[in-house]
């Protein structure tokens, strides 16, 4: 309980510091920003660029569209979009996790596969996500399986898995290779095959490396889902809300910042959900010497 309480207090303190830093910057920085030689060195700090935190919070209760017959509040819209994006991000995390684990097992089993595949796995993360999203959406639009046509949300899920698989693959590979050489040799001396060594030694030893990798992958999957929604024009998620609110943010940007805040909270929720996995695998936490 003490550890959990410290985690909660640290999270709350970080949020309070962020709010204080925002308001301090708004108080100290010039309203028009600082420009030198035609280059803006410090951003604008007026209400049209940096609204007060309480203004953004108050916007959550305001109608999303003024004068609508059945108006919904901005908070409800952001929460609904965040839940939609969270579902796609978690789906991408599962796809990326399965692919990353299988790839790590392949690279651990065959040294040649590690030397051949790992450089390309690393190089894949240098490709801009905004360039991949239209390709995935275009290729997916041509897929039809047993009468089921590819949906835009499927492209978002695949793109989210693209970001999620890398940290899981690298973390899992490191964990599988983490057992001391003496332990591996002990299993070999007992005539244990690769499969037995994997189940009894390497997988338990990989847990302390896998859990942080999954937590990082969860946050990456959320980022991938939001960027994919923006790039592919998928409606229903918080990424699309950010674009729609930004188009009407010329005079009052608080609505856009409310959507951005919802996206930030979404990332925290996804990363915090990995804590359930950590609790389930707590007994393996000391598996690595």
C-alpha positions in Angstrom: 0.0 0.0 0.0 2.9 2.3 0.7 4.3 1.9 -2.8 0.8 2.5 -4.3 0.3 5.6 -2.2 3.6 7.0 -3.3 2.8 6.3 -6.9 -0.6 8.2 -6.6 1.0 11.1 -4.8 3.8 11.3 -7.3 1.2 11.4 -10.2 -0.8 14.1 -8.5 2.3 16.1 -7.7 3.5 15.9 -11.3 0.0 17.1 -12.5 0.1 20.0 -10.0 3.6 21.0 -11.1 2.5 20.9 -14.8 -0.4 23.2 -14.1 1.8 25.5 -12.0 4.4 25.7 -14.8 1.7 26.5 -17.3 0.2 29.3 -15.3 3.7 30.6 -14.4 4.7 30.7 -18.0 1.5 32.5 -18.9 2.2 35.0 -16.1 5.9 35.7 -16.9 6.1 35.4 -20.7 5.0 38.5 -22.8 1.5 38.2 -24.2 2.9 38.6 -27.8 5.9 36.3 -27.2 9.5 37.2 -28.0 10.7 37.6 -31.6 14.3 38.3 -32.6 15.3 38.8 -36.2 12.0 37.4 -37.5 12.4 34.2 -35.5 10.0 33.6 -32.6 12.1 32.6 -29.5 9.3 32.4 -27.0 5.7 31.5 -27.7 2.7 33.8 -27.2 1.1 33.7 -23.8 -2.2 35.5 -24.4 -5.6 33.8 -24.0 -5.8 33.1 -27.7 -2.7 30.9 -27.5 -2.4 29.7 -23.9 -5.8 29.7 -22.1 -5.9 29.4 -18.3 -6.3 25.9 -16.9 -9.6 26.7 -15.3 -10.9 28.0 -18.6 -10.2 24.7 -20.2 -11.8 22.8 -17.4 -14.9 25.0 -17.6 -15.1 24.3 -21.3 -15.7 20.6 -20.6 -19.2 21.5 -19.4 -20.0 23.7 -22.3 -22.0 22.5 -25.4 -19.9 21.1 -28.1 -22.0 22.8 -30.8 -23.9 25.9 -29.7 -27.6 25.9 -30.6 -27.7 22.2 -31.6 -31.1 20.4 -31.1 -29.5 17.7 -29.0 -26.3 19.2 -27.7 -23.6 17.2 -25.9 -21.0 18.8 -23.8 -17.4 19.0 -24.8 -16.4 16.7 -21.9 -18.8 14.0 -23.1 -17.5 14.3 -26.6 -13.9 14.1 -25.5 -14.6 11.1 -23.2 -16.5 9.3 -26.0 -13.7 9.9 -28.4 -11.0 8.9 -25.9 -12.8 5.6 -25.2 -13.0 4.9 -29.0 -9.3 5.6 -29.4 -8.5 3.6 -26.3 -10.2 0.5 -27.8 -8.2 0.9 -31.0 -4.9 1.5 -29.1 -5.4 -1.6 -27.0 -6.2 -3.7 -30.1 -3.0 -2.4 -31.6 -1.1 -3.2 -28.4 -2.3 -6.8 -28.5 -1.4 -7.1 -32.2 2.0 -5.5 -31.7 2.6 -7.5 -28.5 1.9 -10.8 -30.2 4.1 -9.9 -33.2 6.9 -8.5 -30.9 6.9 -11.6 -28.7 7.0 -14.0 -31.6 9.7 -12.0 -33.3 11.8 -12.0 -30.1 11.4 -15.8 -29.7 12.6 -16.3 -33.3 15.6 -14.0 -32.8 16.5 -15.7 -29.5 16.2 -19.2 -31.0 18.3 -18.5 -34.1 21.3 -16.2 -33.9 21.2 -15.8 -37.7 17.7 -14.5 -37.5 18.7 -11.9 -34.9 21.6 -10.7 -37.0 19.4 -10.6 -40.1 16.2 -9.1 -38.7 17.1 -6.9 -35.8 18.7 -4.1 -37.9 15.5 -3.9 -40.0 13.4 -3.8 -36.9 15.4 -0.8 -35.6 15.4 0.9 -39.0 11.6 0.5 -39.3 11.1 3.0 -36.4 12.9 5.7 -38.4 10.1 5.8 -41.0 7.7 8.7 -40.3 4.3 7.4 -39.1 2.5 10.1 -41.0 4.0 8.6 -44.2 2.9 5.1 -43.3 -0.7 5.8 -42.4 -2.0 6.7 -45.9 -0.2 3.6 -47.3 -1.9 1.3 -44.7 -5.3 2.9 -45.4 -4.8 2.5 -49.1 -3.7 -1.1 -49.0 -6.4 -2.0 -46.5 -9.1 -0.5 -48.6 -8.5 -3.2 -51.2 -9.0 -6.1 -48.7 -12.3 -8.0 -48.5 -12.4 -11.3 -46.6 -15.6 -13.4 -46.7 -17.7 -10.4 -47.4 -16.1 -8.3 -44.7 -14.7 -5.1 -46.1 -11.7 -3.4 -44.5 -12.8 -0.6 -42.2 -11.0 2.7 -41.4 -10.6 1.7 -37.7 -8.7 -1.4 -38.8 -6.1 0.8 -40.4 -5.8 2.8 -37.1 -5.3 -0.5 -35.2 -2.6 -1.7 -37.5 -0.7 1.6 -37.4 -0.9 1.5 -33.6 0.5 -2.0 -33.6 3.4 -0.8 -35.7 4.6 1.5 -32.9 3.8 -1.0 -30.2 5.7 -4.0 -31.5 9.2 -2.5 -31.4 9.7 -1.9 -27.6 8.1 -5.3 -26.9 10.3 -7.1 -29.3 13.5 -5.5 -28.0 12.5 -5.8 -24.4 11.4 -9.4 -24.8 14.6 -10.3 -26.6 16.7 -8.7 -23.8 14.7 -10.6 -21.2 15.1 -13.9 -23.0 18.8 -13.4 -23.1 19.0 -12.2 -19.5 19.5 -15.5 -17.6 23.0 -16.0 -16.3 25.2 -18.3 -18.3 25.6 -20.7 -15.4 21.8 -21.2 -15.2 21.6 -21.9 -18.9 24.4 -24.4 -18.7 22.7 -26.1 -15.7 19.6 -26.7 -17.8 21.7 -28.0 -20.6 23.5 -30.4 -18.2 20.1 -31.7 -17.2 19.4 -32.5 -20.9 16.7 -29.9 -21.0 15.7 -28.9 -24.6 15.1 -25.4 -25.9 11.4 -25.5 -25.2 11.9 -26.6 -21.5 14.6 -24.0 -21.0 12.3 -21.4 -22.5 9.3 -22.2 -20.3 11.2 -22.8 -17.0 14.0 -20.2 -17.3 13.9 -17.7 -20.1 10.2 -16.7 -19.9 10.2 -16.1 -16.1 13.5 -14.2 -16.4 12.0 -12.0 -19.2 9.2 -10.6 -17.1 11.1 -7.7 -15.4 12.2 -6.6 -18.9 8.8 -7.2 -20.6 6.5 -5.2 -18.2 8.3 -1.8 -18.7 8.5 -2.6 -22.5 4.7 -3.2 -22.6 4.1 0.0 -20.6 6.1 2.0 -23.2 4.4 0.2 -26.0 0.9 1.1 -24.5 1.8 4.8 -24.6 3.2 4.4 -28.1 0.1 2.6 -29.3 -2.0 5.6 -28.1 0.2 8.0 -30.0 0.0 5.8 -33.1 -3.8 5.6 -32.9 -4.2 9.4 -32.5 -1.8 10.1 -35.4 -3.5 7.5 -37.5 -6.9 9.0 -36.9 -5.7 12.3 -38.0 -3.8 11.0 -41.0 -6.6 8.7 -42.3 -9.5 10.9 -41.3 -11.1 8.3 -39.1 -14.0 9.7 -37.2 -15.1 8.9 -33.7 -11.8 9.2 -31.9 -10.0 11.9 -29.9 -7.5 12.5 -32.8 -10.3 13.6 -35.1 -11.7 15.8 -32.4 -8.4 17.6 -32.0 -8.4 18.5 -35.7 -12.1 19.6 -35.7 -11.6 21.7 -32.6 -8.4 23.2 -33.9 -10.2 24.5 -37.0 -12.5 26.6 -34.8 -9.9 27.6 -32.3 -9.1 31.0 -33.7 -10.7 33.0 -30.9 -11.1 30.4 -28.1 -8.5 27.5 -28.1 -9.8 26.1 -24.8 -11.9 23.5 -26.7 -8.9 22.2 -28.6 -6.9 22.1 -25.4 -9.7 20.1 -23.8 -9.3 17.4 -26.5 -5.5 17.5 -26.1 -5.9 17.0 -22.4 -8.2 14.0 -23.1 -5.5 12.5 -25.3 -2.9 13.0 -22.5 -5.1 11.3 -20.0 -5.8 8.5 -22.4 -2.0 7.8 -22.6 -1.9 7.7 -18.8 -4.8 5.3 -18.6 -3.3 3.0 -21.2 0.1 2.9 -19.4 -1.6 2.5 -16.1 -3.6 -0.5 -17.4 -0.3 -2.3 -17.8 0.0 -2.2 -14.1 -2.6 -5.0 -14.0 -0.2 -7.1 -16.0 2.5 -6.2 -13.5 0.4 -7.3 -10.6 -0.3 -10.6 -12.2 3.4 -11.3 -12.9 4.7 -9.8 -9.6 6.1 -13.2 -8.4 8.5 -13.1 -11.3 9.8 -9.6 -10.5 13.0 -11.0 -8.9 13.7 -13.5 -11.6 16.8 -11.7 -12.9 19.9 -11.8 -10.7 
